[in-house]
Amino acid sequence: MYACVTMAERDDRTVRMAVGFAVSHRGGGVVYALRTEPGGAESLVRVSFRCRPLAALGGRDVAYAALDALGREVRRRGDDRVDFDIADAELALDLSGRRVLPAALTMPYVRLRCTLNRFRMARIAAVERTTIRDLTARARAESSLDIAA
């Protein structure tokens, strides 16, 4: 598991979010997240976003746009300690600061980092969960209709 932590503090107020996303060939994207509160209560979060995917980036640009849109919405709703679980190990590696980014990802990286820095604690982890696969399938189905954003 790869993780990126903006602040090392973690406590019992941390919300966990399983994240799945997709974008259409025309750039309309949707991200779904299953939000789980510390007490176990769950709710579904849906956020639209726009991203013109570049084939050379293999979907990394889409992951940045999706997580940025979700992060802004989650923070707007008042959560300030969040664990984001995603299936994209590339994004988690990028945010861990362990490698050089392609030039086309520089601005999306800065935007996403600014969004994550608004949280008291944010963690990005690449994990394999059935929930994430289900949310991704839901996002793909919606984005294939090109009605997401």
Secondary structure, 3 states (H helix, E strand, C coil): CCEEECCCCCCCCCEEEEEEEEECCCCEEEEEEEEECCCCCEEEEEEEEECCCCHHHCCHHHHHHHHHHHHHHHHHCCCCEEEEEECCHHHHHHHCCCCCCCHHHHHHHHHHHHHHHCCCEEEEEECCCHHHHHHHHHHHHHHHCCCCC
